[in-house]
Amino acid sequence: MSFTLPNTPTVMLPLPVVMKRVNRSKSTIYADIAKGKFPKPIKLGLRSIGFIEAEIEAWLLARIEESR
């Protein structure tokens, strides 16, 4: 797998921040991840995950677009 570094730093969001930002519960977020309807988290450590902020923002913008 290869990737290029972005021009701007990647911001990782912990699950509690994502829950507040998208106004969804932990179980709903994980159910949507399993269905492929929500961005997957990145494993940061043995017991730590984070979500890429840009992916969460894109998901939110898509929900706004769908509702208009």
Biopython code that builds the backbone (N, CA, C, O; Angstrom):
import numpy as np
from Bio.PDB.StructureBuilder import StructureBuilder

atoms = [
    (1, "MET", "N", (0.839, -1.164, 0.000)),
    (1, "MET", "CA", (0.000, 0.000, 0.000)),
    (1, "MET", "C", (0.890, 1.234, 0.000)),
    (1, "MET", "O", (1.868, 1.293, 0.744)),
    (2, "SER", "N", (0.559, 2.215, -0.825)),
    (2, "SER", "CA", (1.329, 3.447, -0.822)),
    (2, "SER", "C", (0.388, 4.624, -0.654)),
    (2, "SER", "O", (-0.788, 4.555, -1.012)),
    (3, "PHE", "N", (0.907, 5.673, -0.122)),
    (3, "PHE", "CA", (0.133, 6.889, 0.055)),
    (3, "PHE", "C", (1.064, 8.072, -0.020)),
    (3, "PHE", "O", (2.275, 7.934, 0.153)),
    (4, "THR", "N", (0.500, 9.232, -0.277)),
    (4, "THR", "CA", (1.296, 10.447, -0.292)),
    (4, "THR", "C", (0.873, 11.311, 0.880)),
    (4, "THR", "O", (-0.288, 11.302, 1.290)),
    (5, "LEU", "N", (1.807, 12.040, 1.399)),
    (5, "LEU", "CA", (1.511, 12.928, 2.513)),
    (5, "LEU", "C", (0.763, 14.162, 2.018)),
    (5, "LEU", "O", (1.149, 14.770, 1.019)),
    (6, "PRO", "N", (-0.307, 14.528, 2.721)),
    (6, "PRO", "CA", (-1.061, 15.706, 2.304)),
    (6, "PRO", "C", (-0.301, 16.990, 2.622)),
    (6, "PRO", "O", (0.641, 16.991, 3.414)),
    (7, "ASN", "N", (-0.729, 18.082, 1.991)),
    (7, "ASN", "CA", (-0.115, 19.382, 2.257)),
    (7, "ASN", "C", (-0.504, 19.905, 3.633)),
    (7, "ASN", "O", (0.226, 20.695, 4.232)),
    (8, "THR", "N", (-1.648, 19.467, 4.130)),
    (8, "THR", "CA", (-2.098, 19.888, 5.456)),
    (8, "THR", "C", (-2.038, 18.679, 6.388)),
    (8, "THR", "O", (-2.192, 17.541, 5.946)),
    (9, "PRO", "N", (-1.820, 18.925, 7.653)),
    (9, "PRO", "CA", (-1.728, 17.809, 8.593)),
    (9, "PRO", "C", (-3.068, 17.084, 8.727)),
    (9, "PRO", "O", (-4.130, 17.702, 8.657)),
    (10, "THR", "N", (-3.004, 15.791, 8.917)),
    (10, "THR", "CA", (-4.199, 14.990, 9.136)),
    (10, "THR", "C", (-4.573, 15.067, 10.603)),
    (10, "THR", "O", (-3.757, 14.793, 11.483)),
    (11, "VAL", "N", (-5.821, 15.443, 10.852)),
    (11, "VAL", "CA", (-6.305, 15.547, 12.221)),
    (11, "VAL", "C", (-7.107, 14.295, 12.533)),
    (11, "VAL", "O", (-8.026, 13.932, 11.799)),
    (12, "MET", "N", (-6.751, 13.640, 13.629)),
    (12, "MET", "CA", (-7.466, 12.447, 14.071)),
    (12, "MET", "C", (-8.407, 12.837, 15.209)),
    (12, "MET", "O", (-8.029, 13.560, 16.131)),
    (13, "LEU", "N", (-9.641, 12.339, 15.121)),
    (13, "LEU", "CA", (-10.645, 12.627, 16.138)),
    (13, "LEU", "C", (-10.954, 11.361, 16.931)),
    (13, "LEU", "O", (-11.150, 10.296, 16.344)),
    (14, "PRO", "N", (-11.000, 11.466, 18.264)),
    (14, "PRO", "CA", (-11.395, 10.303, 19.063)),
    (14, "PRO", "C", (-12.908, 10.076, 18.947)),
    (14, "PRO", "O", (-13.655, 10.992, 18.602)),
    (15, "LEU", "N", (-13.343, 8.864, 19.235)),
    (15, "LEU", "CA", (-14.752, 8.510, 19.101)),
    (15, "LEU", "C", (-15.698, 9.454, 19.848)),
    (15, "LEU", "O", (-16.717, 9.836, 19.272)),
    (16, "PRO", "N", (-15.422, 9.856, 21.105)),
    (16, "PRO", "CA", (-16.355, 10.761, 21.779)),
    (16, "PRO", "C", (-16.562, 12.084, 21.032)),
    (16, "PRO", "O", (-17.666, 12.628, 21.034)),
    (17, "VAL", "N", (-15.520, 12.597, 20.402)),
    (17, "VAL", "CA", (-15.644, 13.836, 19.631)),
    (17, "VAL", "C", (-16.491, 13.593, 18.385)),
    (17, "VAL", "O", (-17.334, 14.416, 18.028)),
    (18, "VAL", "N", (-16.262, 12.457, 17.728)),
    (18, "VAL", "CA", (-17.043, 12.107, 16.538)),
    (18, "VAL", "C", (-18.511, 11.949, 16.917)),
    (18, "VAL", "O", (-19.388, 12.422, 16.194)),
    (19, "MET", "N", (-18.788, 11.296, 18.032)),
    (19, "MET", "CA", (-20.167, 11.112, 18.484)),
    (19, "MET", "C", (-20.883, 12.447, 18.653)),
    (19, "MET", "O", (-22.035, 12.596, 18.244)),
    (20, "LYS", "N", (-20.204, 13.406, 19.250)),
    (20, "LYS", "CA", (-20.805, 14.730, 19.434)),
    (20, "LYS", "C", (-20.971, 15.454, 18.100)),
    (20, "LYS", "O", (-21.991, 16.102, 17.865)),
    (21, "ARG", "N", (-19.977, 15.344, 17.233)),
    (21, "ARG", "CA", (-19.999, 16.071, 15.968)),
    (21, "ARG", "C", (-21.114, 15.585, 15.047)),
    (21, "ARG", "O", (-21.742, 16.388, 14.356)),
    (22, "VAL", "N", (-21.364, 14.272, 15.033)),
    (22, "VAL", "CA", (-22.385, 13.724, 14.129)),
    (22, "VAL", "C", (-23.703, 13.442, 14.849)),
    (22, "VAL", "O", (-24.675, 13.022, 14.222)),
    (23, "ASN", "N", (-23.739, 13.670, 16.150)),
    (23, "ASN", "CA", (-24.943, 13.495, 16.963)),
    (23, "ASN", "C", (-25.498, 12.072, 16.855)),
    (23, "ASN", "O", (-26.692, 11.868, 16.635)),
    (24, "ARG", "N", (-24.601, 11.096, 17.014)),
    (24, "ARG", "CA", (-24.978, 9.683, 16.966)),
    (24, "ARG", "C", (-24.306, 8.936, 18.109)),
    (24, "ARG", "O", (-23.247, 9.327, 18.600)),
    (25, "SER", "N", (-24.951, 7.856, 18.515)),
    (25, "SER", "CA", (-24.402, 7.035, 19.587)),
    (25, "SER", "C", (-23.277, 6.148, 19.064)),
    (25, "SER", "O", (-23.122, 5.959, 17.858)),
    (26, "LYS", "N", (-22.509, 5.618, 19.981)),
    (26, "LYS", "CA", (-21.411, 4.714, 19.641)),
    (26, "LYS", "C", (-21.933, 3.501, 18.869)),
    (26, "LYS", "O", (-21.350, 3.108, 17.859)),
    (27, "SER", "N", (-23.038, 2.904, 19.347)),
    (27, "SER", "CA", (-23.566, 1.707, 18.692)),
    (27, "SER", "C", (-24.073, 2.011, 17.288)),
    (27, "SER", "O", (-23.921, 1.184, 16.389)),
    (28, "THR", "N", (-24.668, 3.176, 17.083)),
    (28, "THR", "CA", (-25.146, 3.554, 15.746)),
    (28, "THR", "C", (-23.971, 3.776, 14.805)),
    (28, "THR", "O", (-24.011, 3.362, 13.647)),
    (29, "ILE", "N", (-22.936, 4.421, 15.296)),
    (29, "ILE", "CA", (-21.741, 4.649, 14.472)),
    (29, "ILE", "C", (-21.133, 3.311, 14.053)),
    (29, "ILE", "O", (-20.814, 3.121, 12.879)),
    (30, "TYR", "N", (-20.968, 2.376, 15.004)),
    (30, "TYR", "CA", (-20.377, 1.085, 14.667)),
    (30, "TYR", "C", (-21.271, 0.277, 13.736)),
    (30, "TYR", "O", (-20.767, -0.438, 12.869)),
    (31, "ALA", "N", (-22.587, 0.377, 13.898)),
    (31, "ALA", "CA", (-23.505, -0.320, 12.983)),
    (31, "ALA", "C", (-23.365, 0.234, 11.567)),
    (31, "ALA", "O", (-23.356, -0.524, 10.598)),
    (32, "ASP", "N", (-23.254, 1.568, 11.452)),
    (32, "ASP", "CA", (-23.093, 2.196, 10.141)),
    (32, "ASP", "C", (-21.736, 1.856, 9.511)),
    (32, "ASP", "O", (-21.638, 1.714, 8.292)),
    (33, "ILE", "N", (-20.701, 1.727, 10.330)),
    (33, "ILE", "CA", (-19.383, 1.317, 9.826)),
    (33, "ILE", "C", (-19.495, -0.089, 9.240)),
    (33, "ILE", "O", (-18.977, -0.357, 8.156)),
    (34, "ALA", "N", (-20.172, -0.985, 9.959)),
    (34, "ALA", "CA", (-20.327, -2.362, 9.496)),
    (34, "ALA", "C", (-21.092, -2.436, 8.174)),
    (34, "ALA", "O", (-20.840, -3.321, 7.357)),
    (35, "LYS", "N", (-22.031, -1.501, 7.965)),
    (35, "LYS", "CA", (-22.822, -1.456, 6.739)),
    (35, "LYS", "C", (-22.118, -0.703, 5.618)),
    (35, "LYS", "O", (-22.609, -0.654, 4.490)),
    (36, "GLY", "N", (-20.958, -0.113, 5.933)),
    (36, "GLY", "CA", (-20.226, 0.661, 4.935)),
    (36, "GLY", "C", (-20.816, 2.044, 4.717)),
    (36, "GLY", "O", (-20.602, 2.652, 3.668)),
    (37, "LYS", "N", (-21.556, 2.547, 5.698)),
    (37, "LYS", "CA", (-22.229, 3.840, 5.571)),
    (37, "LYS", "C", (-21.585, 4.946, 6.410)),
    (37, "LYS", "O", (-22.125, 6.048, 6.512)),
    (38, "PHE", "N", (-20.440, 4.652, 7.006)),
    (38, "PHE", "CA", (-19.739, 5.630, 7.839)),
    (38, "PHE", "C", (-18.251, 5.373, 7.689)),
    (38, "PHE", "O", (-17.837, 4.225, 7.532)),
    (39, "PRO", "N", (-17.431, 6.431, 7.735)),
    (39, "PRO", "CA", (-15.976, 6.244, 7.592)),
    (39, "PRO", "C", (-15.404, 5.298, 8.649)),
    (39, "PRO", "O", (-15.773, 5.361, 9.822)),
    (40, "LYS", "N", (-14.509, 4.434, 8.219)),
    (40, "LYS", "CA", (-13.875, 3.491, 9.133)),
    (40, "LYS", "C", (-12.818, 4.197, 9.976)),
    (40, "LYS", "O", (-12.144, 5.110, 9.498)),
    (41, "PRO", "N", (-12.677, 3.774, 11.223)),
    (41, "PRO", "CA", (-11.621, 4.353, 12.070)),
    (41, "PRO", "C", (-10.252, 3.806, 11.688)),
    (41, "PRO", "O", (-10.132, 2.791, 11.002)),
    (42, "ILE", "N", (-9.243, 4.499, 12.147)),
    (42, "ILE", "CA", (-7.847, 4.102, 11.969)),
    (42, "ILE", "C", (-7.337, 3.583, 13.307)),
    (42, "ILE", "O", (-7.511, 4.236, 14.335)),
    (43, "LYS", "N", (-6.716, 2.426, 13.297)),
    (43, "LYS", "CA", (-6.144, 1.882, 14.528)),
    (43, "LYS", "C", (-4.864, 2.648, 14.841)),
    (43, "LYS", "O", (-3.942, 2.695, 14.027)),
    (44, "LEU", "N", (-4.818, 3.242, 16.020)),
    (44, "LEU", "CA", (-3.667, 4.049, 16.427)),
    (44, "LEU", "C", (-2.764, 3.329, 17.420)),
    (44, "LEU", "O", (-1.592, 3.673, 17.571)),
    (45, "GLY", "N", (-3.309, 2.348, 18.081)),
    (45, "GLY", "CA", (-2.542, 1.604, 19.070)),
    (45, "GLY", "C", (-3.283, 0.332, 19.418)),
    (45, "GLY", "O", (-4.236, -0.039, 18.734)),
    (46, "LEU", "N", (-2.858, -0.340, 20.470)),
    (46, "LEU", "CA", (-3.498, -1.592, 20.862)),
    (46, "LEU", "C", (-4.968, -1.401, 21.196)),
    (46, "LEU", "O", (-5.800, -2.225, 20.815)),
    (47, "ARG", "N", (-5.298, -0.338, 21.893)),
    (47, "ARG", "CA", (-6.674, -0.101, 22.307)),
    (47, "ARG", "C", (-7.122, 1.308, 21.957)),
    (47, "ARG", "O", (-7.924, 1.906, 22.673)),
    (48, "SER", "N", (-6.610, 1.832, 20.868)),
    (48, "SER", "CA", (-6.902, 3.217, 20.509)),
    (48, "SER", "C", (-7.225, 3.328, 19.025)),
    (48, "SER", "O", (-6.529, 2.771, 18.176)),
    (49, "ILE", "N", (-8.303, 4.062, 18.731)),
    (49, "ILE", "CA", (-8.674, 4.332, 17.345)),
    (49, "ILE", "C", (-8.895, 5.825, 17.188)),
    (49, "ILE", "O", (-9.050, 6.548, 18.172)),
    (50, "GLY", "N", (-8.907, 6.273, 15.965)),
    (50, "GLY", "CA", (-9.223, 7.660, 15.653)),
    (50, "GLY", "C", (-9.889, 7.718, 14.296)),
    (50, "GLY", "O", (-9.717, 6.824, 13.467)),
    (51, "PHE", "N", (-10.642, 8.767, 14.079)),
    (51, "PHE", "CA", (-11.298, 8.984, 12.798)),
    (51, "PHE", "C", (-10.642, 10.175, 12.119)),
    (51, "PHE", "O", (-10.309, 11.160, 12.777)),
    (52, "ILE", "N", (-10.456, 10.092, 10.811)),
    (52, "ILE", "CA", (-9.853, 11.187, 10.068)),
    (52, "ILE", "C", (-10.898, 12.300, 9.947)),
    (52, "ILE", "O", (-11.987, 12.091, 9.412)),
    (53, "GLU", "N", (-10.549, 13.474, 10.448)),
    (53, "GLU", "CA", (-11.487, 14.594, 10.495)),
    (53, "GLU", "C", (-12.058, 14.920, 9.117)),
    (53, "GLU", "O", (-13.258, 15.166, 8.996)),
    (54, "ALA", "N", (-11.234, 14.925, 8.092)),
    (54, "ALA", "CA", (-11.696, 15.263, 6.745)),
    (54, "ALA", "C", (-12.757, 14.274, 6.257)),
    (54, "ALA", "O", (-13.696, 14.666, 5.564)),
    (55, "GLU", "N", (-12.614, 13.000, 6.613)),
    (55, "GLU", "CA", (-13.610, 12.007, 6.221)),
    (55, "GLU", "C", (-14.927, 12.221, 6.949)),
    (55, "GLU", "O", (-15.996, 12.048, 6.365)),
    (56, "ILE", "N", (-14.856, 12.595, 8.216)),
    (56, "ILE", "CA", (-16.074, 12.875, 8.995)),
    (56, "ILE", "C", (-16.773, 14.099, 8.426)),
    (56, "ILE", "O", (-17.994, 14.102, 8.274)),
    (57, "GLU", "N", (-16.011, 15.134, 8.112)),
    (57, "GLU", "CA", (-16.591, 16.351, 7.530)),
    (57, "GLU", "C", (-17.235, 16.055, 6.175)),
    (57, "GLU", "O", (-18.315, 16.567, 5.880)),
    (58, "ALA", "N", (-16.589, 15.239, 5.357)),
    (58, "ALA", "CA", (-17.149, 14.870, 4.055)),
    (58, "ALA", "C", (-18.446, 14.087, 4.234)),
    (58, "ALA", "O", (-19.397, 14.281, 3.477)),
    (59, "TRP", "N", (-18.491, 13.212, 5.224)),
    (59, "TRP", "CA", (-19.699, 12.447, 5.510)),
    (59, "TRP", "C", (-20.838, 13.385, 5.917)),
    (59, "TRP", "O", (-21.970, 13.236, 5.458)),
    (60, "LEU", "N", (-20.523, 14.352, 6.784)),
    (60, "LEU", "CA", (-21.536, 15.327, 7.210)),
    (60, "LEU", "C", (-22.046, 16.156, 6.033)),
    (60, "LEU", "O", (-23.251, 16.367, 5.898)),
    (61, "LEU", "N", (-21.142, 16.620, 5.188)),
    (61, "LEU", "CA", (-21.540, 17.405, 4.020)),
    (61, "LEU", "C", (-22.417, 16.593, 3.077)),
    (61, "LEU", "O", (-23.350, 17.132, 2.481)),
    (62, "ALA", "N", (-22.130, 15.313, 2.936)),
    (62, "ALA", "CA", (-22.956, 14.445, 2.094)),
    (62, "ALA", "C", (-24.358, 14.300, 2.671)),
    (62, "ALA", "O", (-25.333, 14.282, 1.919)),
    (63, "ARG", "N", (-24.476, 14.196, 3.996)),
    (63, "ARG", "CA", (-25.801, 14.119, 4.630)),
    (63, "ARG", "C", (-26.589, 15.407, 4.398)),
    (63, "ARG", "O", (-27.793, 15.371, 4.145)),
    (64, "ILE", "N", (-25.895, 16.547, 4.489)),
    (64, "ILE", "CA", (-26.548, 17.851, 4.237)),
    (64, "ILE", "C", (-27.027, 17.904, 2.802)),
    (64, "ILE", "O", (-28.158, 18.311, 2.535)),
    (65, "GLU", "N", (-26.168, 17.492, 1.871)),
    (65, "GLU", "CA", (-26.495, 17.506, 0.450)),
    (65, "GLU", "C", (-27.708, 16.626, 0.158)),
    (65, "GLU", "O", (-28.582, 17.008, -0.621)),
    (66, "GLU", "N", (-27.761, 15.456, 0.777)),
    (66, "GLU", "CA", (-28.878, 14.537, 0.579)),
    (66, "GLU", "C", (-30.202, 15.112, 1.078)),
    (66, "GLU", "O", (-31.264, 14.802, 0.537)),
    (67, "SER", "N", (-30.132, 15.941, 2.098)),
    (67, "SER", "CA", (-31.369, 16.480, 2.683)),
    (67, "SER", "C", (-31.884, 17.716, 1.959)),
    (67, "SER", "O", (-32.973, 18.199, 2.273)),
    (68, "ARG", "N", (-31.141, 18.230, 1.014)),
    (68, "ARG", "CA", (-31.562, 19.451, 0.301)),
    (68, "ARG", "C", (-32.229, 19.150, -0.989)),
    (68, "ARG", "O", (-32.638, 20.068, -1.702)),
]
sb = StructureBuilder()
sb.init_structure("model")
sb.init_model(0)
sb.init_chain("A")
sb.init_seg("    ")
for serial, (resi, resn, name, xyz) in enumerate(atoms, 1):
    if name == "N":
        sb.init_residue(resn, " ", resi, " ")
    sb.init_atom(name, np.array(xyz, "f"), 0.0, 1.0, " ", f" {name:<3s}", serial, name[0])
structure = sb.get_structure()
